[in-house]
Amino acid sequence: MSKELYVRDISFEATEEDLINLFSVSGKVVHIHMITDPKTGQFRGSAFIKMASDKEGKDALNCLDGASLLNRHISVTKARPKGQAPADASEEKPKRNKARTSSGWSRVPPKPKKDTRGRGKPGKKPEDAPRRRG
């Protein structure tokens, strides 16, 4: 188990002090990094929390996953090393609409939409249409 945790779904009004108070129930909080938008500086609702030991990290994960903080249920998971994809990354990505061509993969063109303006009805030809008199 790791002593580094990733917490998401945090209320935007939450402060570092709120997180310290909540996670100190499981042990000593060594460091908190609240993720902010680089352009605006606004808190993004997630944070990395480092606990003093692996045991405290495991306890925090088990006790606080789904806990309520400022009327929001937070999600606590083990932090992954930077750049590492989740174990089930292939399932998280949506399947794309692609077809194989002789030159490689390309997008499949969308199906043509049905004409809903009354044109192209069977049995009616342009010469059968009533003519306007000017």
N, C-alpha and C positions, 0 to 999 in steps of 0.2 A: 504494500500500500504506500501511497505517497503522501507527504505532508503538504503538498501544493494542490490547491483546490481551485476549480473554476465555478463561479456562481453567476447565474443569469436570472432574468426576470425580476431584477431588483427595481423597486420604485425609483423614479427619477428624483424624488425628493430625499432619498436616503443619503446619509453622509458617511464618511469613514468611521466616525464615532459610533454610528448606529450598527455598522458591521462588526466593529470591535466588540461592542456590548453583546451582540448576538453570538458571535463565535467564541467568545471567552468562556462560554458555558462548557465548551468541550476541551478547553485548555488555553495555553498561551498563544496569542496571535503575534507572529514575528513581523509580518509585513502585509500590507494591503495595497494593491494597485487597481484603482478604479479606472475603467476604460472610458476615455472621452473622445469626442469627435475632434480630429486634428485641426479642422478649419474653424469650428465654432467654439470649441472647448466645452461643449455640453456633454454631460454624463450620458453614456449609451445604455445603461441598465445592466451592466455586467462587470465583474471584478475577478481578480486573481487574489487568493488569500493563502498565505504561507503560515502553517502552524509550526509549533516548536518541535514536534516529533511525529513519526509515522502513526503512532497509536492515537494521538490527538487528532490527526487528520482523518483517520478512519472513523473515529468517534463522531467528529463533526459531520462527515459524510452521511453516516447512518442516522444521526439524530436530527440534522437540520435540512436534509433534502425534503422539500415540500413544506417547510416551516413558513409561517406568516411573518412578514416584515413590512410594516407600514401598509397593511391591507393588501399585500400581494404575496402570493406563494412563490418562494424562490426555488430554484433548481440548483442542486450542488452535485458536481461531478469531479472526478479526478482530473487534474490538469494534464494535458498532453504536452510533450516537448514541442517547441515552436516549429511549425512547418509540417508536422505529422498529421496525416489525414485520419479521420475516425476509422475504426475497424470495419464498420459496415458502410463505407463511403460509396460503394457501388450501388447500394440500395437507396441512398439518399438522393442521387442524381436522377432527374426525370429523364425518361427515354425520349430521344429526339426523333423527329419524323425525317428519316434519311433513307436514300436508296443507293444501291451500288451501281455505278456506271463503269464503262470501260476505262475511263480516266481516273477513277477513284470514287469517293463518296460525294454526293451532292444532295442538296435539299430537294424533297419531292414537291413539285408545284402544287398549290392548293387546288382543290376541285372547283370547277367553274360554278358560279352561283346560278340558281334558276332565275329566269327572267320573270319577275312578278309584276311587270307593268302592262300585261295584256298583249304583248307582242308575241308573235310566233305561235299563236294558237292554231291547232290543226283545223283545216277547212276554210280559213280566212286568208285570202290573198290580198296583196296591196291593191290590185285593181278592183276587188270587190268592196273595198272600203268606200263609205260615202265621201263624195267630193264637196269641198267648200266652193261656194259661188261668190265671186268677188265683185 
